[in-house]
Amino acid sequence: MKPIKLSEQNADFFERVYEVVKLIPEGRVTSYGAIANYLGAKRSSRMVGWAMNAAHQHPEIPAHRVVNRLGLLTGKMHFADPDEMEQRLLLEGISVKNDQIQDFKVVYWNPMEELML
């Protein structure tokens, strides 16, 4: 995969996103919007998605734990194998059916609450 070139401003935002994503505990997930909101950029969930797309260059970032607000695996096509995102979630005990996390409210991790900002 070809590295994505980022502006300095975007690179800084992406790094802030990655720091939050690294804090998501195993067996939990969060949404693009929740991360954007936590970073004070409430309307930037799409930018968080771009960061997750670029995260595949950094294997230490658990990008599989970030889904859309309904628990859909909308980022799965950015993994090397389209089933990889679901497989990683299953290994962490998260149930997925038809590309949607089951019991989403139970496994949802809200950085605003969990990181007590």
Residue pairs with C-beta under 8 A, 6 or more apart in sequence:
1 56
1 57
3 57
4 53
4 54
4 57
6 14
6 54
10 47
10 50
13 39
13 41
13 44
13 47
13 51
14 50
14 51
14 54
16 39
17 35
17 39
17 48
17 51
17 52
18 51
18 55
18 58
18 61
20 35
20 38
20 39
20 111
20 115
21 35
21 52
21 55
21 61
21 62
21 63
21 65
21 66
22 60
22 61
22 62
23 111
23 114
23 115
24 30
24 62
24 65
24 66
24 109
25 109
26 62
26 92
27 92
27 93
27 94
27 107
28 65
28 107
28 108
28 109
29 65
29 66
29 67
29 71
29 89
29 94
29 101
29 104
29 107
29 108
29 109
30 65
30 66
30 67
30 108
30 109
30 110
30 111
31 45
31 66
31 67
31 68
31 69
31 108
32 45
32 46
32 48
32 49
32 52
32 66
32 67
32 68
32 69
33 42
33 45
33 48
33 69
34 109
34 110
34 111
34 112
35 45
35 48
35 66
35 111
36 42
36 43
36 44
36 45
36 47
36 48
37 111
37 112
38 111
38 112
38 115
38 117
41 47
45 69
48 66
49 74
49 75
52 63
52 66
52 75
52 78
53 75
53 78
55 61
55 63
56 63
56 78
56 79
56 80
62 88
63 75
63 78
63 79
63 85
64 79
64 84
64 85
64 88
64 89
65 89
65 109
66 75
67 73
67 74
67 75
67 101
68 74
70 100
70 104
71 100
71 101
71 104
71 108
72 99
72 100
72 101
73 85
73 86
73 89
73 96
73 99
73 100
73 101
75 85
76 82
76 83
76 84
76 85
76 86
76 99
79 85
86 96
86 99
89 96
89 101
90 96
94 101
94 102
94 107
95 101
95 102
95 103
96 102
101 107
111 117
